[in-house]
Amino acid sequence: MRPSLLKRKGEIAQWMVVTMIIAVIGLLVLTFFLVTVNRQASENADRTICKQSVLTASKLPLARELLSKSINCEANQITLDKKMTGYQAKKAMADEMYYCWDSFGRGELNLFSDKDEVYCHVCSIISVSTEQPVTGLPYFLLKEPSPDRNQETYARVLKVAKSPNADKVLADFNEEEIKAFQSAELEPGRDYGVFFVYAKGVSVNQWLELFSNDDIPTGFIAGGTAGAETAVLQSVIAWTTKGPGGILKSRGRILGRAGTVGLVAGFGAEILAELSKQSDWMAMTVLSEFQPETFRQLGCTNIPV
């Protein structure tokens, strides 16, 4: 056999091997893309179903309690793995808070029955398996744009942004206060939950007492109160930490706890208590360590969904 023919056959074989490798790589990339798209489509569908069921349950006052039992919002379970950057981990957590708050009407809907209770729903369970603690989530929420169409920051959306007082509190933070949010940490090796908490009637006062109580859970709290007749919308943004010492206040806002690492910011409890007198309900999105004790710490008296 001629050397040139052998050389040509070798080149063809080499070309076929390269082509097969490229085809396999292309197939893997396509498979990954389709799986990702399918997962995203499934998540979007679940969110739409949840949001519509919540909206339907809020529309008919006489059937609200019955319809609330048909709210179809499954807990989303995600894992923050070691491959994630700090930014990716914070964005994943922030998105879960955003979609939880958005799915339940951003605190503007009259939900569940008219009984005086604190209703709690687990929107997400987040397993943190990152190499390092997730640091600066409150700062991230204050600075980064949310998935909202108008690109408002997460904090403004979670704080019922159309409330003038909500904007005032955000604007009142000075640079030192904002920087302090960067030190807040969520430890790896733990599960955290994103909760939608909804207090009605006199239970609003009970929920507000958590802000002046050392038995509040570690985590991030955001949301607002609403009065059906007066359309009062106020809100809270808080990073809470367990530990000894009282709450330090400045200009009516909670700034921190003596003897703890971390920062609490928002309206003072006495201001919120005053608001509760004219509020029919109070809604919150809470990110906290996920454990049985958390439900008691959040004051939950009813877990309808």
N, C-alpha and C positions, 0 to 999 in steps of 0.2 A: 504493500500500500504506500502511496506517495506521502512524503512528509507533509506536503501542503494540505492534503486531504485530512490527515490526522490532526493537523493544527486547526483546521476548520471545524472538525467535529468537537475538538476540545473547547473551542470558542463558543460553539452552539450549546454545549453542555453547561459551560460556565454562565452563559446568558440565561439559560433555563433556570438554573439555581438562583441567580440574582432575581429573576422575575418572580419565582415562587416565594422568595423571602419578602419581596416588596408586596406581593399579593397577601401573604399572611399578615404582615404588619398593617396593611390597609384594612383587612378584615377585622383585626383586633381593634383598630381605631374606630371603625364603623360600629362595631359591637358596643364599645364603650360609649360612643356618642348616642346610640339608640337607647341604651340602658339609662343614661343620664337624662335624656329627653323624656323617656317613659316615666322615670321617677319624678321628674319635675311636673309632668302633666298630671300624674296621679296626685301629687301634693296639691297642685292648683285646684284639681277637681274636688278633693277633700275639703279644702278651704272654702270653695264656693258652696258646697253642700252645707257645711257648717254655718256659714254666714247667712244663707237663705233660710235655714231652719230657725236660727235665732231671730231673724227679722219677722218671720211668720208668727213666731211665738209671742212677739211683742205687739202685734197688730190688734188682737181681739182681747180686750180687758176681761170679759166674762169667762173666756176660755183660756186665759193666760196660764193658770196653774196646770191645766190638763195639757196644753200645747208644750209647756216647758219640759214635760217628760219625754217629748218627741224630739227635743233638740239633738241633732246628730253631729256631735263634735268629738271625734276620737283623739286621744292623746298622741301627739307626734313624738316618736322616740328617735333621738339622734345621739351620735357619739362624736365627741371632739377628740380625734386621735393624735398621735405623736407627730404625724406628718404636717399637721396644721400649724400655720404661723399664728402669732398672737393676734394679728389683725383678723385673720380668718375665723378664729375662735370667737372673738368678740362680735364679729358681724353675724355669725351663726346664732349666738345668744340674743343679740339685739333684734334680729329678724323674727325669732320665735316670740319675743315680747310684743313686737309690732303686730304680727299676724294674730296673736291672741287678742290683743286690744281691739284690733280692727274687726275681727270676726264677731265679737260680742257688742258691736255698736259703739265703741269708743266711749262708753259711759253715758251715752245720750238716750238709751232706750229703757223703757220701763219693763223690766223682765221678771220672770218667775211669779210667784203668788204675791198677794198683798200682805202676807204675814210678816211680822217683825223678826227677821232672821238674817244670818250672814251666809250667803250662798257661795260655794267655792267649786270651781271647775279646774281640773288639771289640763292645761292646754298642751304642755310638752314635758317630757322627761329627758334631761340632757346628762349624759355620762361624760364626765371630763377625764380624759386619759392623756392629756397633754404632758409634755416633758416638764414644763414650768407652770407655775400658777398663772391663771388668766388675770392679768393686771390692768386696771384702769377702765373697766367697763362703764362706770358712770361718766367718766370723761369722754369716752367714745360716744355714748348716747347724747351727750351735750354738744359734741362737735360734728359728728358725721351725719350726712343726709340719709334719710330713711327711704324705703321703697315707695313712699307716697308720691303721687304725681307731681305735686308742687315742690318736691325735694326738701321739705322741711326736715329739720333734724329729728332724730328719734325722740329726744326729750320733749320737743315741742308737740309732737303728735301724741305721745303718751301722756302729756300733761293737759290734754284738752286745749289745744293751742288757741282756739278762738276766744278763750277767756282772757280778758285784759290783764287780770291779776296774774295769770300764768306767765304771760309775757313779761310782766314787771319783775317777777321773781327771777326769771332767767336773766333779765337785763341787769338785775341788782348784784349778781355775783361779781366780785372783783377777781383779779388775776390770781391772787393767793388762794382764794377759796376754790377756784376752778382747778388750779394745779393740785390741790389736796385730793381731788377725785382720782388723780392718777395713781395713788398708792393703794386703792382698794383692791383686794385680791380674792379670787375664788380658787381654792386649793384643788389640785388634781387628785384623782383616785376617789372622787365622790360623785354622787348623783345630785343634780339640781332640778328643780321643777319650776315651770312657769305657770302661775296660777291666775285665774280671773276670779277676783273676790268682789262680791256685790252685797252690800248691807242695805237693809230697808228699815224704815221707821225708826223706832227707838234703838235698833241694833246699830244704827250709824254712830250713836254715842259710844256704844260698847267698843266698836271698832276703833274709834278715835282714841280711846283710852290706851291702846297699844302704843301710841306715840309717846306716852309719858310713863311707859312701863318697861322695866329691864328685861321682860320676858318676850320681847319681840324677836322674830327670827332674823338670822343673818341674811342679807340680800338686798335687792334693789326694789323699791316700791314706787309706782307711778300711777297717776289716775286723777279722779276728781269727784266732786259731789254735784248733784243736780236737783233742782226744785222744779216740779212740774209746772207750777203756776208762775213762779217768778223767774224761771229759766236761769237760776243762779248756777254758774259753772265755776268752780274753784278747783285747785289741784295741788298735788304734792309731788315732790321729787326727793327721794331719800335713799341713802346708802346706810343701812343699819348694821350695827355690830353688837353682839352680846358682850357683857362685861360689867364690872363694877362702876360706880360713880353715877352722878346725875347727868341730865341733859343740859348742855350749855346753850344759852340763847343769845342772839344778837338781833336787834331790830325786829323782834317777833319771829325770827327764823331759827330753827334748830341747827346749830353748827357742828356739834360734836358731843361725844361722851367722854367724860373724864376717865382716864385710865384705860382707854381702848385705842386701838389702831383703826383708823377709818373715819369717815365723815358722814354726818347726816345733814341734809339741807332741805329746806322747804318751808312751809308755813309752821309757825308754832302751834302746839296742840291747843292752846287757848283760843287761837283764831279759828281753827277748824271746828272746835266745839261750838263757837258762836255761829258758824256757818251751818252746822248740823241742825240748828233750831228751825231753819227755813229750807231744809233739804229733805226730799222724799227718799233719796237713795244715795249711796256712795259707791263708786266703782273704782277698782284698783287692778293693775297688773303687777304681780309680785314675782320676782325671781328669788328663790330661796332654796336652801338645801332640802332635798326631797327625802323625808322620813316621816313616820307616823306622828311624831311630836309636832311637826310643822302645822298640821291641821288645827291642833289645839292652840298653838301660838298665833295662828292667823284668826282665831276666834270663829272658825267655821261651825255653824250649827246645822247646815243642810248641804249635802253634796248631791244635787239633783241629776247631774249627768256625768 
